């Protein structure tokens, strides 16, 4: 195995791993050890990690020991919390599992929450709700809060409050030198900027403090329409989103569900369009706003009503059991009926694979500048187009996804890395660059050269180190 420069990396021996285990409170596991298979498995089941050693971190000291062990030997470091994203861990590398670091503490006076590296949104939402507050969580309660936020974080309240990354107050991170740093906008503005949007390229985040918002109840839920109305729903949705207040965050998805036991009756064996709603105004205002969508036609299911924010995880009806899947996306400056029609055909009943095609409405607070600048890119995008499929024949799935994204290519601004799911391979340098605005790409690469010149944190959608004044990130 070689590192990013081609220099041979040192495969950890039994002796060195035993030494590491003496420095770590959590489990240190090698292939064949009891618990190794379970520890390396996450929500994404299609691709198995093959690290030489797994460190089940219980705190920052364990993370520092693991990073120091890897850096001394030129080994790559991968990090896993819930395992929803694309997994990368080279054979012979070090995988740090943060799932044991799942503490959350809410301070209602400052409206903040302190998050451990492995905590999932369901726990954060529940704790915040006890104080009439809400985090800027995503649609799936089981997703890790910290990696989601480092990637930007596009959730139920996004158009009203912006990206989750915009509400980060401080970050604790172990860098490539194995030192723990407490990073804020004042203490290290460059690193604070890069971590929020640059994901796990600059260190292992062991905890963060985030701001909460005063949301206790919302008008939310979903409307499910039968397949015969899919095109009408999509057209109505695009027209509807042209004049919405920022208090309304929504999306629409189409999918052909298989006829299998376990699916709800309103989805099983059907081609459907599902509109998902989260509105921070009153229920009366919400009912008035959604009237044009309800007028499209009868619904197979309609759950729109006032609800406690703590129940918002039910809005998307996403699966909560591990499975194999992959997905891609494009952030768009516009979207209209001429694009939607061929996309609907490509992902409908005649598609060679099951496709979940989604359109998320952006804008509002997402388009505004955050209080502390971050590396989150493409804030001017108006829509996010997503495509996801269960992973069967990989090349067939890739071909369908490619054709879908080609339809929207004329209006594509770039990619959201949080919605690139489980392809099993790192993105090309060009695809990673597409996630960031041009000036930010150069700034990220230069910072990487300063804080991680050996590219220890490279088993990800990699921003490779490059110190040139006008350079783009090179391949990792």
Buried (B, 14 or more C-beta within 10 A) or exposed (E): BEBBEEEEBBEBEEEBBEBBBEBBEBBBBBEEEEEBEEBBBBBBBBBEBEBBBBBBBBBBBBBBBBBBBBBEBBBBBBBBBBBBBBBBBBEBBBBBBBBBBBBBEBEEEEBBBBBBBBBBBBBBBBBBBEBBBBBBBBBBBBBBBBBBBBBBBBBBBBBBBBBBBBBBBBBBBBBBBBEBBEBBBEEBEBBBBBBBBBBBBBBBBBBBBBBBBEBBBBBBBBBBBBBEBBBEBBBBBBEBBEEBEBBBBBBBBBBBBEEEEEBEEBBEEBBBBBBBBBBBBEBEBBBEBBEEBBEBEEBBBBBBEBBBBBBBBEBBBBEEEBEBBBBBBBBBBEBEEEBBBBBBBBBBEEBEBBBBBBBBBBBBBBBEEBEBBBBBBBBEBBBBBBBBBBBEEBEEBBEBBEBBBBBBEEBBBBBBBBBBBBBBEBBEBEBBBBBBBEEBBBBBBBBBBEBBEBBBBBBBBBBBBBEEEEBBBBEB
